[in-house]
Amino acid sequence: VKKIRGVFIMGGVYADDEPVTMPSLPKVLNRFSSATMNQLYHPEHTAAFFAFVAKWKIPAFVITNNVVKDLATVDADNKEKTYNGVEMFMSANGLMGAFLQKFAKAHYTSIYNPPRKPFDYFTAKALTTWLESGNKDARLQSRVRSLFYSNVYGMTYVSKKDTWEETRERYIRSIDTNILDDDPPFIKNKKAYFVKEINVLKGIEFMGRLSVYDVCFVWDTSTFKLEVGCQQVDQ
């Protein structure tokens, strides 16, 4: 155990921000907005892993869904999705290998239309930056936060607060459930299912807690160049 220098966790959502992920929708998505996909494969074992990290006080770095940027770009004239954003990102970050480019294009332009968010690269960038630093800065550029996790639903929240009750209340307040008459049908359905998700949340009295470093990133909006760093590091 003493040889484990740190763990890097890709997933979870900010409890204080409006969700950027969808709620559970019938025949569309079978998970909560705060659930991490890989965690859903076995939430009990994921919870056991988090408890192990907490017990042994292993430095834990988290890269939430909120910080990962969207590479989607749209043609100004015909409003159709283009591949320009992915190409910009790969060029700016030195990901120019021929095989890698073919692999990325096959994924992002597939019939399944996946979100154009490079989750793995953000995590890899944090990990390699930390390793290249020689571990001199154990925190990287990050903020100390509490990670709350469920061993049933696969939920993970990264919070400024140290109690589940405060974290749950902040997340609920961040969700827009006000259904308006002029909302499109999809948005009305989305808000309705957020209400159902909130009702489940209100019934969860306990979640495990792990102290983590919430990794910060600097994103160049003109080039899509990514670096690790915080505009302001807080405690």
N, C-alpha and C positions, 0 to 999 in steps of 0.2 A: 504493500500500500504506500509506503514511504517514497517509492519510486515514481508514483503518479504526480506529475508536476501540475496538472490542471485538466479540466474538461471543458469542451466547447459545445454548447447546446444551441441547436438551430430550431427555433419555434417559440410558441407562446405569444401572448399579446399584451400590450400595455393596458393596465386597468384604468388608467386616467384618461385615455384617449378613445374617441369614437372608433368602433371596430372597423377594420379595413377588410375583414373576412366575412363571408356570408354565414347566416344561421342555417340550421338544418332545414332542408326543403324536400318534401316528398318527391321521390323519383328523380331527384337532382343531386342532393348532397346529404349524406347520412352522418353528420357530425355537428357539434356545436361550434359557434363562431370562435370560441377560445380554445378549441381542441387542436393539438398538433397531430398531423396525419400519422407519422411513424409511431407516435405514442399510442394511438388507437389500436395498434396491432396487439399490444399487451399492456394496458394501463397499470396493472398490478406490478409487473416487473419494472416498468418505468418509475413508478413510485418507490419501489425498493431501491432502485439505483440512486434516485435523488436522496433518499434517506441515508444511503451508504456514503454519498458525497458529503452530506451534512455531518454525519457522525465522525468522519475522519478529517473534517475541515479542509477538504481539497478545494483549491481555488476553482470556482465555476464561472465561466463567461457565457453570457446568453446573447444571442442575436435574434431579436423578435421579428415577427412578421411585419411589424410597423416600420422598421428601418429599411427593409429591402425595397429598392426603387423599382418602378414599373418601366420597362423598356419599350412599351407599346408606343408607336407613332402613327399618325394619320395623315394621309394626303390632304393638303389644304383645299384642293379643287374638288375631288370626287368623294372626300370624307372616308375613303377606304383605308383599312389598316395596311401599313407598309412594314418592311423589314429593316428600315433605316436605323431604328433605335438599337436593335441588336447588333448591327454592323458597327455602329458608333461605339458602343460599349466594348465590344471585343477588340476593336482597333485601339481605343484609348488605354485599355488595360493589358495590352500585349498578348492577347489571346488569338494569335494569327496563324496557328498551325492549320494546315489544310484539312486534316482529319477532324480536328476539333470544330472547325467551321462547318464542315458537312454534317457533323453530328448535331450541332446546335440548330442548324437550319431544318434538319429532319424532324427535330423535336418541336421547335417553335412554330413551324408551318404545317404541322400534322392536322389531320381531320378532327382531332380532339380539341384543337384550339386552346392549348394550355396557357395559363397566365404567363406573361413575359417578364417574369421576376427571377433573377439569378440568385436564389436563396443559397445554393451551395458555394457560389463564389464569394459572397459576403462572409460566410463562415470561414472559408479557406483563407481569405484575406486577413481576418482577425487572427487566426491560428498562426499563419506564417509570419505576420508582423510580430507577434508575441515571441515566436521562436527566434527570429532574427535579432530581436532586442537582447538576447542572452538572458531573458527573464530578469533584467535589472529593474524594470518597472512592472511589478507583479500585477498591477491593476490595468495595464494597457491605458488607453484613453477610454475611461468608462465612468459609470455612476453606480454607487452602491444601492442595490435594490433588494426587495424580498420577492422570491418566486414561490407562488402558491400552486399546488398541484393536486389533482384528483386521481385516486386509484381506481375509480369507477368509470368516469366519463372521458378521461384523457384530456381534461382541461388544464391549461397552464396560464397563470396571470403573473405579470411582472409589475410590481407595485411600489409606490413611494411609501406605503404604509406597512406597519409590521404586524397588523392583525387581519385575519380573514374577513371579519365583519366590516371593517372600514374599506377594505379592498373590494369586497362584493358591492357595497353601496356605491362606491365611485364608478365601478364598471356599469352598474345598472343606470346611473345618472348619465353616463356618456352615450347611451343608446337612444336613438330617435325612434319612438314608437307611436308618434302622433300621425295617424293616417288621415291624409287630406283628400278632399273630394277630387282634386285634379291630379292626384298621384297616379302614375301609370299602374296597370294591374300587377306587374312584377314587383314594384315598390310596395304596393299595398300588401301583397302576399309576404314579402320580406319582413315588413314591420310587424305583421301579425305573428309570424313565427319567432321573431325576437321576443314578443310578449310571452310566448310559450317557454322560450329558453329562460327568460327572467324568472318565471314561476318555478322552474326547476332549481335555479340558483338560490332562490329564497329558502328552499328546503334543505340546502346543504349547510350544515352547522359547523363542519370542520374540514379543513384542508391542510395537508402537510406544507411546511415552510422550509425554504432553503435560501440562505443569503447568497446573492450572486453579484457579479459585475456586469452591468448592462453596457455592452460595447457601443461606442459612438463612431459614427462615420461622417466624413466630409464628401459631399457629392457635387461635382462640377456639372451644373445643369446644361452648359454649352457643349461639353465634350463627353460627358458620362464617365469621366475619370473618377475612380473610387480610392479613397484613402481612409485610414483609421485615424480618428481624431474627434474631439468634442469642441464645439463652439464655446462651451462653458462647462467645466467640470464641477459638479456639486457633490455634496456628501449625502 
